[in-house]
Amino acid sequence: MSATAALLDFAYAAHDLPASVRATTADLLADTLAVGAAGAASPAARSVSEAVAAWGKGSDARPIGLTGRLPAPSAAFFGGFAVHCLEWDAVHEPAVVHALSVVTAAVSAAIDRRGGCSEDEALTAVAVGVDIASGLGIAATSALRFFRPATAGCIGAALAVARIERLDRAGFDDVLGLAYSACAGTMQAHVEGSVALPLQVAAAARAAITAVDLARAGLTGPHDALEGPFGYFRLIDEGDLATYTSELGKVWRIGEVSIKPYPSGRASHATLSTLASLIHNGSIRADTVATIHAQVPPLIARLVDRPLAHAMAPAYARLCLPFLAAMMLRDGRIDPRRFTPESFGDAELQALAARLVVHVDDNPDPNALSPQRLTVTLIDGTRISRPISGTLGSPGAPLDAAGTAAKRNLARELADPAVDPRLFDAPLAYFTQPEAA
């Protein structure tokens, strides 16, 4: 059996999630919905909602974080944007894939259009979609060229939606091929810190819905979309799919996903969480720090070592480690409402940002986010050095109850108060029972 056939069999098969996997999936779904509600209220999301509304009328599904309804593809598009636009969404770090983002947005729209489903069916679809999206990243050996959360995410989400739509096994072959045919989104948007980055996630969520719709209508896709001569692992990433599929059913990849405590690029979190810990225990204050040296793998520098600029966009600032470190030093947290021209031009923040120096190590893995080391030198000459092997929010260093509550409370504060309260108070019911609102 080919690795592609094994993946498709897994995508289609009935699964009884282990209790721990079910609980993890529910927790990550709650986190993703909360992040989406916060993102839905952002200025950029308001612009996206206006554009989406112009694409056509319909009442299939609720976009995450909004009160109205849209055609399912449009609802998925908005949901994908809302979840990723604040850079607060969960990520499978070894895969470098924000797998929950595309999967949750697409599956939410599909469930709404169907009129609801059981909790077990929904959680299994999410877990399977996340597994596949993460698995494609795990199998990759090349550095990021395409934006993997959008490309791998589209394929995982489409197969998850195929489960919700209850396609037969043959239909999964066509869904995979049609989703692959719609894959798009490169790292150029990341390099420039462009709002096109969450738009790529949005487009992937919409493509997941449309791939299933097209397959249901009888259209076919290429059937060797992953391993063929012009398949995923020839054009989008290099790698061997079998390195993932050989473990199918033995390890649920959703258990390896990290939750982001801060609304910023995951590559910034090791530095930010270490600074937060040092601030919390009284070791440092903004006015006592002389320099901060971050020793990081090449991917960290590639993703977030970029200069602070007066005219930078919020999407750029969320990926600007010097600015983020300055915010943490001064404010003790990262608040999305502070990503404004006034903050970017703040002389105090600029001075603090200048104290950070990034050093690239010789890690040979182009997809590695760890290990890292942070060394803070104080004005009095004291040096504090911390190795970082597990970034806060990862399975090895999970958020505690207080950290989870702090994130959820800030998301609720940012969200539209008119949104269905179940999104925060009963997220699984919100996700699976759209007509109960």
N, C-alpha and C positions, 0 to 999 in steps of 0.2 A: 504494500500500500504506500502511495506517495505521501509526503508530509502534508501536501495540500488536502488530500482526501482525509487524512487523519484530523486535520484542523476542522474541516467541514462536518465530519461525523461528530466531533466534539460540540460544535456549534449547534447541531440539530438535536443531539441526544437528550433524553430525559435525565435530569440531575436532581439528586436529593442533597442539597447543600448541608455540609456538616454544621452543627450549631454555632461553632466559632466563626465559620465563614459567613453564615447568615447574619450574625450579629455585627461582624465587621462591615459587611455590605450595607446594612441598615445605617450604621454610624457614618460611613462615608457618603451615603446618599443624603443623609441629613445635613452633613457639612456642605455638600455640593449645592443643595437647594438653598441653604442660607447664603452662601457666597453668591449664587445667582440672583437672589432677591436684592442683595446689596448692590451688585453690579447693574441690575435693571434700573436702579434709580440714579445712575451716574449720568452726567451730561452727555457723554458719548452714546450711551444706550438710548437716551431720549431721541437723539438724531437717528439712530438705527431704527427705532420703532416707527418714526415718521416715514422712513424709506420703505420699511416692510409693509406698512399699511397701504402704501400706494401700489403694491404688487397685485392686489386683488382681495376681494371680500370673501369671508368664510368664517365659520364658527366651529371648526373641527376641534381646536385645542387651545388651552391656556398657555401663553408664553410664560416661562418661569419668571416670577416677580412682577407680572403685570396683572391687571384686573379684567381686561377684555379677552377676546378670543380671535383666533386667526386660522387660516388653513394650516393643516399640520406641517407642511414643509416650511412655511413662514414662521410658525411657532417654534419649530426646531432651530431655525436660523437665529431667531432672536435669543432663544435660550442658550445656544452655544456661545453667542457673543456675551451675554450677561454673565455667564459662569466664568469666562476667561478674562474679561476686560479689566478686572482689578488685579490680575495675577495672584489670586488668592486660592486657586483651585488645587485640589490634591494631585499628586504626581507620583508615578512609579519611577524612582530615581535611577535604578540601573538601566531601565529602558529609555529614560528621558522622554516619557510620554505622560501627558495629562489625560489619562484614559477616561476618568469619570466625566470630563467636561462634555465631549461629543456624545458619549453613550447616554448620559443622563438626559441631555437636551432632546436627543432623538427618541429615546424610549418614552420619555414623558409625553411627547406629542403623539406617539403611536398609541399609548394607553388611553389618552384622552379621546382620540378619534374613535377608538374601539368602545368607549363608554366605561372603561375601567377594567380591572383584572384582579386576580388574587394577589395577596402579598407575596406568596411563594413564587408565583410566576414572574412577578416584577423583579424580585430580588435575584432570581436565577438568571433572568435575561441580562440584568446589569452585571452580575458577576461573570457571566460568560463573555459579554462584550468587552469588559475590562481585561479579562484574561487574554483574549485574542489581541487586543490593541497593545497590551503590555508585552505579550509574547513576540509580536513582530519587532518591537524595540529590543527585546532581549536577544533575539537572533541576529540583530544588526551588529556588524563589526566595523562599519565605516563611520566617520565623523558625520555630524548632521549637515546635510545639504538641503533637503526638504524639511519642512517643519513637521516633525514626526507626530506631535499630538493631532495634527490635522490628517495626515496620510494614514497612519496606523489607526488613529481614532475613527476615521471614516469607515474603515473595513470592520473593525470591532463593533461599531454602532450599527452598521447595516445588518450584520448577522444577528445582533441582539433584537433589532426591530423585526427581522424575519421570524424570530421566535414568537414575539408578541402577535404578529399577524398570522402565525400558525401555518406557514408555508410548508409544503412537503419537502422531502429531502432533496429532490431534484431542483427545486426552486432555490435552494441555498447555493448551488453552483453558479446559477445566473446572478444571484444577488452579489456574491463575491466579485464576479467579473464586472458587473455594472458599477459597483462601488469603486473598484480599482480604476475603472475607466474615468471616474469623476474625481479621482484623487488629485489634489493640487495644494500649493502653498509651500513656498521656499523660505529659507532662513534670511533672505534679504530684508524682509520686514522686521526681523529681530535685530539685524545689524543696525538698521536705521531707527529702531525704537518706534515703529509705526503702528498706528491703530489697525492697520491691515492684519496684524498678528491675530487678535481675537476674531477679526472678520474671516480669517482662514478657518478657525475652529467653527464659526457659524456656518460657513459654506459646507464644511464636512458634515455637520449635523443635518443640514437640509439634504445633502446628497445621499445620506444614509436612508432617509425616508423615501426619496424619489427612486433609489435603486430598488427598493422593495416594491414600490408601486409599479415600476416598469416590469419587473419580473412577474408580478401578479397579472399584468396585462398581456403576458405572453412573450415579451421581448427577452432576448437571450444576451448573455455577456460572454466574454472569453473565459474558457474553463481552465486555463493554465496561467492564471493571472499573477500568481506569486512566484512560481518557479520557471515559467516559460522564458524563451529567449529575449522577450521584451517585458518580462514580468517585474513585479515589485522588487525582487532581490537582484535584478540586473540594472534597473534604471533609478529607483528611488533610494534604496539602501543596498549595501553589499552584506552578504551573510548567508548562513545555512539555516533554513527554516526548521530542519530536523533537530537543531539544538534546543528549540522550544517544544516542538510537538512530541519529542521523546519523553517529555515529563507530563504530558497531558493527563489529567485525572489524578496525578500524584501530588501536585502542588497547586493550590488556588492562588493565582498571582495577585488577586485583590488584597490578600493578606500582607503583601509586600509594599503596598501603597503608603506614601507619606502624606500627612495632613500639613498644610502650610499655616503656621501661626501668624504670619505677616502677609499683607497684600503687596507682595513684591516678588520678583523672580526668585525661584527656589535656590538658584546659585548664590543668592545673597544671604541665605538664612543661617548658615554656619557662623558667619561674622556677626550678624545681627543678634542671634540668640546668645552668643558668647558675650557680646557687649551688654545685652540685657541682664544676663546673670551677674556680671561684674558690677553693674549699676545697682542691681537689687541687693547684693550682699555688702554694698558700701565700699567696694574696692576702688572704684573710679567715679569721677564726676566729669562733666564736660570741661570744667575749668582746671582739672588736674591732669588731663591727657596731653602729652607732647606729641607722640606719634603712635600710629597703629600699623603694624605690619601683618599682612595676611599672606601666608604661604599656601598656594592653591594649585590644583591640577590645571592643565591648559584649558579645559572646557569652562571652568569657572571664570577665568580671565576673558575668554572669548565671549561669554554670555553677559557678564555684568561689570567688567573693568572698563568703564567708559567715562569720559570727562563730563563734569557738571557744566551745563551751559545755561545762560540766562533765558534763552528762547526755546529750551527743550519742551517737548510735549509730555503730558502725563505718562503716556505709554513708554516713552524713553526714560523718564525719571524712575519708573518702577523697576528699571533694569540698570540703574546707575548706582553702583555700590558706594562710591564716595558720598553722594547725596543721602542715600539711605542710612549709612553709618552716622552721618551728621544728625539726621533726624532722630535716630535712636539715642545718640549721646545727649541731645538737648531735651527731647520730649519723653524719652523712655518708651516710646511705642511708634508704630508706623500707622498714621491715620490717612486714608485716601483723600480726605478733604483738604489735606495740606499740599496736595500736588497742584500747585497754582503758580502763576508767574511771580506773585509776591514772595512765595517761599523760595523759588528758584533764584531770585535776586537778593535774598536775605544775606547781608554781609556776615552775620554770625554763622549761619549754616555753611557759607562758602569757606570761611576760615576753618571750621571743623572738618569739612570735607577734604581740605588740603592736607590734613594730618594722616590720611590713610594712604598707605603704599602697598601695592599688590606685587607679590613675587611669584612667578610661575615655576613650579617644580618640574621634575623630569618624568612624571607619571606617563607611561606609554599608552594608556587606555584613552582613546579619544572621546569616550562617553562617561568617564569617571567624574563624579562630583565630590569624591572624598578619597583619602583623608586630607584634612587641612590642619593648619596651625595658626593661631592668632597670638601675636605678641604685642602687648601694650606697654609703652614706656611712658612713665609719668614725668611731670615737670621736675620732681625731686630726684629723678634718676632711677626710681624703682621700676623693675621690669616684671611683668606678669605674662607668663607664656602658657597657653592652653592648647593641647592637641585636641582635634575634633575628628572623631571617627564616625559618630552617629549624630546627624543634625536633628535638632529639636523637631518633633512631629513625625519622625521616621519610626518604623516598628521597633527599632532598638532604643529609641529615646522618645516615647510617646508623650503627647500633651497630657498633663494631669487634668483633673476635673476643673481646677480653677482656670487653667489656660483654655480649655474647651469652652467654658462658660464665658470667658472674656471675649473670645472670638465670636461666639454666637450672639452675645449681647451687642457688640459693635455692629455686626451684620444687621441685626434687627433695628438698631438705631439708624442705620443708613438706608434701610429699605423703605419703600412706600408704605405708610401706615395702613393704607386701604387694602393691601394684599391679604389674601386668605390667611387668617392667623394659624391655620393648621400647618402651613409651610414651616413654621418654627415650632409649634407646640405638638403637632402630630404629623411629622413629615411623611411617614409611610402611608398614612391615610390620605394626605394631600396628593401623593404621587399616584395612588391606585384607585381612588374614589372621586374622580373629578365632578361627578354630578351631585355629590353630597354637600357641596359648598352652598 
